[in-house]
Amino acid sequence: MARIVGGIATSHIPAIGKAIAQGIQQQPYWKPFFDGYHPVHTWLEKEQPDVVVVIYNDHGLNFFLDKMPTFAVGAADEYRNADEGWGLPVSLPFAGYPAMSWHLIESLIQEEFDLTTCQEMLVDHAFVVPMTLLWPDRRPIRTIPIAINTVQFPLPTPARCFKLGKAIGRAIESFGEDHRVVIIGSGGMSHQLDGERAGFINKKFDITCLDQIVDDAAALTQMSVAELVLMAGVQGVELLNWLVMRGAMTGGVSEKHRNYHVPISNTAAAVMILENGTALAG
């Protein structure tokens, strides 16, 4: 049976991808951020996952405001990247895993989640930047993208996203093949890119989220979308992706690493490893 070995929460800011492309990770501005990923590489080398499920939000490359699904699951043989206008190099395609994708889709629909299923799917920087950060040597690994609407209101609630994560966790661990799976929650932390609060960062709230995502994730699910926007900024609602990832952890969760850094491109940035332990009773 497939087993979830852990989850990784990470930022996905386009400027990170440009820094990697330019090879400037050790410049003073970037070094505190990129150094936070060395322990993640060590952990991934130890765990050797076979499959990664990426929980992310599309920024208009695959979906736009006229057609924005609440939840969309990729079921393609491969996932291509394209030019988004950020000056990022276009990535090579990422291998998919249709058999596991369809198992997830069927399981989630049985649990009454209405999904958009994508047999072709472009993946943007919210998918590509985390994959590049975590596997800089581009080690072959099969991927399943799951896109969450964090752009077009009405958004799914934190509680709904956490429940989706739980359903994903159950679906993965009922898959018949023997695989080691990592779940990535891509996005955040607090930031707002436009409007009267452009440049908004809420460090106190970010630290609270980092603490609660480990030990009291249910507390975060009590927030409304409006409260989340108020505390984290309009784009800070990407915390929803983290909640899906956290919900997918099926056992006792232990924090193995975290790094928080302010700012990267007017955004609070973080990375965290959550190791998934023995399944909880009941």
C-alpha positions as CSV (number, residue, x, y, z in Angstrom):
1,M,0.0,0.0,0.0
2,A,1.1,3.6,-0.6
3,R,2.4,5.5,2.5
4,I,2.6,9.2,3.2
5,V,6.0,9.8,4.7
6,G,5.5,13.5,5.3
7,G,4.5,16.9,4.1
8,I,6.5,20.0,3.1
9,A,5.2,23.5,3.3
10,T,7.1,26.0,1.1
11,S,6.8,29.4,-0.5
12,H,6.7,29.6,-4.3
13,I,7.5,33.3,-5.2
14,P,8.5,33.7,-8.8
15,A,11.6,35.7,-7.7
16,I,12.9,32.5,-6.1
17,G,12.9,30.9,-9.5
18,K,14.8,33.8,-11.1
19,A,17.4,33.6,-8.3
20,I,17.9,29.9,-9.0
21,A,18.2,30.6,-12.8
22,Q,20.7,33.4,-12.1
23,G,22.7,31.3,-9.6
24,I,22.6,34.0,-6.9
25,Q,21.4,31.8,-4.0
26,Q,24.4,32.7,-1.9
27,Q,24.1,36.5,-2.3
28,P,23.3,38.2,1.1
29,Y,19.7,38.9,0.2
30,W,19.0,35.3,-0.7
31,K,21.3,33.2,1.5
32,P,19.1,33.1,4.6
33,F,16.3,31.8,2.5
34,F,18.1,29.2,0.5
35,D,20.1,27.9,3.4
36,G,16.8,26.9,5.0
37,Y,16.4,24.2,2.3
38,H,19.6,22.3,3.0
39,P,17.9,20.2,5.8
40,V,15.0,19.6,3.4
41,H,17.3,18.1,0.8
42,T,18.9,15.9,3.5
43,W,15.4,14.7,4.7
44,L,14.3,13.9,1.1
45,E,17.5,12.0,0.5
46,K,16.8,9.9,3.6
47,E,13.1,9.3,2.8
48,Q,13.5,8.7,-1.0
49,P,9.8,9.4,-2.0
50,D,8.5,7.9,-5.2
51,V,5.6,10.2,-5.7
52,V,4.9,13.9,-4.8
53,V,1.5,15.4,-4.6
54,V,1.7,19.2,-5.1
55,I,-1.1,21.2,-3.5
56,Y,-0.9,24.6,-5.2
57,N,-2.8,27.5,-6.7
58,D,-2.8,28.4,-10.4
59,H,-2.1,32.1,-11.2
60,G,-3.7,32.2,-14.7
61,L,-1.5,29.8,-16.7
62,N,-3.9,26.9,-16.8
63,F,-7.1,28.5,-15.3
64,F,-8.3,32.1,-15.5
65,L,-11.1,34.1,-13.9
66,D,-13.7,33.1,-16.4
67,K,-13.2,29.4,-15.6
68,M,-11.8,28.8,-12.1
69,P,-12.5,25.4,-10.5
70,T,-12.5,25.2,-6.7
71,F,-10.5,22.0,-6.8
72,A,-8.8,20.5,-9.8
73,V,-6.7,17.3,-10.0
74,G,-4.2,16.5,-12.7
75,A,-4.6,13.1,-14.5
76,A,-2.0,13.5,-17.2
77,D,1.0,11.5,-18.3
78,E,3.1,14.7,-17.9
79,Y,2.7,18.3,-16.9
80,R,4.2,21.1,-19.0
81,N,5.3,24.5,-17.9
82,A,5.0,27.7,-20.1
83,D,6.2,31.3,-20.0
84,E,4.1,33.3,-17.5
85,G,5.8,36.6,-18.1
86,W,8.0,36.6,-14.9
87,G,11.2,36.0,-16.8
88,L,11.5,32.5,-15.5
89,P,13.1,29.8,-17.8
90,V,10.5,27.3,-19.0
91,S,10.9,24.1,-17.2
92,L,11.1,20.6,-18.8
93,P,7.9,18.6,-18.3
94,F,7.2,16.8,-15.1
95,A,6.2,13.1,-15.1
96,G,2.7,12.3,-14.1
97,Y,1.1,9.2,-12.5
98,P,-2.3,8.7,-14.1
99,A,-3.1,5.5,-12.2
100,M,-2.8,7.1,-8.8
101,S,-4.4,10.3,-10.1
102,W,-7.6,8.5,-11.1
103,H,-7.6,6.6,-7.8
104,L,-7.5,9.9,-6.0
105,I,-10.2,11.4,-8.2
106,E,-12.5,8.4,-7.8
107,S,-12.0,8.3,-4.0
108,L,-12.5,12.0,-3.6
109,I,-15.7,12.0,-5.6
110,Q,-17.0,9.1,-3.5
111,E,-16.4,11.4,-0.5
112,E,-18.6,14.0,-2.2
113,F,-15.9,16.4,-3.3
114,D,-16.8,17.9,-6.7
115,L,-13.6,18.0,-8.8
116,T,-12.4,19.2,-12.2
117,T,-10.3,16.4,-13.7
118,C,-7.5,17.5,-16.1
119,Q,-6.1,15.1,-18.6
120,E,-4.0,18.0,-19.9
121,M,-2.7,20.6,-17.5
122,L,-0.1,23.4,-17.6
123,V,1.7,23.9,-14.2
124,D,2.9,27.4,-13.2
125,H,5.5,28.7,-10.8
126,A,3.5,27.6,-7.8
127,F,4.2,24.0,-8.9
128,V,7.6,24.5,-10.6
129,V,9.4,26.6,-8.0
130,P,8.8,24.2,-5.1
131,M,9.9,21.2,-7.3
132,T,13.0,23.1,-8.3
133,L,13.7,24.1,-4.7
134,L,13.3,20.6,-3.3
135,W,14.9,18.6,-6.1
136,P,17.6,21.0,-7.5
137,D,19.2,18.0,-9.3
138,R,15.9,17.3,-11.0
139,R,15.7,13.7,-9.8
140,P,13.0,11.7,-11.6
141,I,9.9,11.5,-9.5
142,R,6.2,11.1,-10.4
143,T,3.9,14.0,-9.7
144,I,0.2,14.7,-9.1
145,P,-0.8,18.4,-9.1
146,I,-3.9,19.4,-7.2
147,A,-5.0,23.1,-7.7
148,I,-6.9,25.0,-5.1
149,N,-8.8,28.2,-6.0
150,T,-7.2,31.0,-3.9
151,V,-7.9,33.7,-6.6
152,Q,-11.5,34.0,-7.5
153,F,-14.1,34.6,-4.8
154,P,-15.9,32.7,-3.3
155,L,-12.9,30.7,-2.1
156,P,-13.2,27.3,-0.3
157,T,-13.1,27.7,3.5
158,P,-10.1,26.6,5.6
159,A,-12.3,23.9,7.1
160,R,-13.3,22.6,3.7
161,C,-9.6,22.5,2.6
162,F,-8.6,20.6,5.7
163,K,-11.3,18.1,5.0
164,L,-10.1,17.7,1.5
165,G,-6.6,17.0,2.8
166,K,-8.0,14.3,5.0
167,A,-9.8,12.7,2.1
168,I,-6.6,12.9,0.0
169,G,-4.7,11.2,2.8
170,R,-7.2,8.3,3.0
171,A,-7.2,8.0,-0.8
172,I,-3.4,7.8,-1.1
173,E,-3.0,5.2,1.6
174,S,-5.7,3.0,0.0
175,F,-3.8,2.9,-3.3
176,G,-2.6,-0.6,-4.0
177,E,0.9,0.0,-5.1
178,D,3.8,0.2,-2.6
179,H,4.9,3.8,-2.8
180,R,6.4,6.5,-0.5
181,V,4.5,9.7,-1.0
182,V,5.3,13.3,0.0
183,I,2.7,16.0,0.0
184,I,3.7,19.6,-0.8
185,G,1.7,22.6,0.4
186,S,2.8,25.4,-1.9
187,G,2.4,29.1,-1.2
188,G,2.5,32.0,1.3
189,M,3.1,33.1,3.9
190,S,1.4,36.5,4.6
191,H,1.6,38.9,1.7
192,Q,-0.5,41.3,-0.4
193,L,0.6,42.5,-3.8
194,D,-1.8,45.3,-4.6
195,G,-4.4,47.7,-3.2
196,E,-4.2,49.8,-0.1
197,R,-2.3,47.1,1.9
198,A,0.3,46.3,-0.8
199,G,3.4,45.1,0.9
200,F,1.5,43.9,4.0
201,I,3.3,41.2,6.1
202,N,2.0,39.9,9.4
203,K,4.9,38.2,11.1
204,K,3.0,37.5,14.3
205,F,0.3,35.7,12.4
206,D,2.8,33.8,10.3
207,I,4.6,32.4,13.4
208,T,1.3,31.4,14.9
209,C,0.4,29.6,11.8
210,L,3.7,27.7,11.8
211,D,3.1,26.6,15.3
212,Q,-0.5,25.7,14.8
213,I,0.0,23.8,11.6
214,V,2.0,21.3,13.6
215,D,0.0,21.0,16.9
216,D,-3.4,22.6,16.5
217,A,-4.3,22.8,12.8
218,A,-7.9,22.5,13.7
219,A,-7.7,26.0,15.2
220,L,-6.8,27.4,11.8
221,T,-9.8,25.8,10.3
222,Q,-12.1,27.9,12.5
223,M,-11.2,31.0,10.5
224,S,-13.4,32.3,7.8
225,V,-12.0,33.3,4.5
226,A,-12.6,37.0,5.4
227,E,-10.6,36.6,8.6
228,L,-7.8,34.9,6.7
229,V,-7.6,37.7,4.2
230,L,-7.5,40.2,7.1
231,M,-4.7,38.5,8.9
232,A,-2.6,37.2,6.0
233,G,-3.4,39.5,3.1
234,V,-5.3,38.8,-0.1
235,Q,-2.5,36.5,-1.5
236,G,-1.8,35.1,2.0
237,V,-4.9,33.0,1.6
238,E,-2.5,30.5,0.0
239,L,-2.4,29.1,3.5
240,L,-5.3,27.1,2.3
241,N,-2.8,24.9,0.3
242,W,-0.9,24.3,3.5
243,L,-4.1,23.2,5.3
244,V,-4.8,20.7,2.5
245,M,-1.3,19.3,3.0
246,R,-1.6,19.2,6.7
247,G,-5.0,17.4,6.5
248,A,-3.4,14.7,4.4
249,M,-1.2,13.6,7.2
250,T,-2.7,10.4,8.5
251,G,-0.7,9.8,11.6
252,G,1.0,11.6,14.5
253,V,2.8,14.6,13.0
254,S,6.3,15.8,14.1
255,E,8.1,18.9,12.9
256,K,11.5,18.1,11.6
257,H,12.5,21.5,10.3
258,R,11.3,25.1,9.8
259,N,12.8,28.3,8.4
260,Y,11.0,31.6,8.2
261,H,12.5,34.6,6.4
262,V,11.2,38.2,5.7
263,P,11.0,39.5,3.1
264,I,11.4,37.9,-0.3
265,S,9.9,40.1,-2.9
266,N,7.6,41.8,-0.3
267,T,6.5,38.3,0.9
268,A,7.0,36.4,4.1
269,A,8.7,33.1,3.1
270,A,8.9,29.8,4.9
271,V,9.7,26.1,4.6
272,M,8.7,23.4,7.0
273,I,8.9,19.6,7.1
274,L,6.2,17.6,8.8
275,E,6.9,13.9,9.2
276,N,3.9,11.6,9.2
277,G,4.0,9.0,11.9
278,T,1.9,6.0,12.8
279,A,-1.7,6.3,11.9
280,L,-3.9,7.7,14.7
281,A,-6.5,5.4,16.3
282,G,-10.0,6.0,15.0
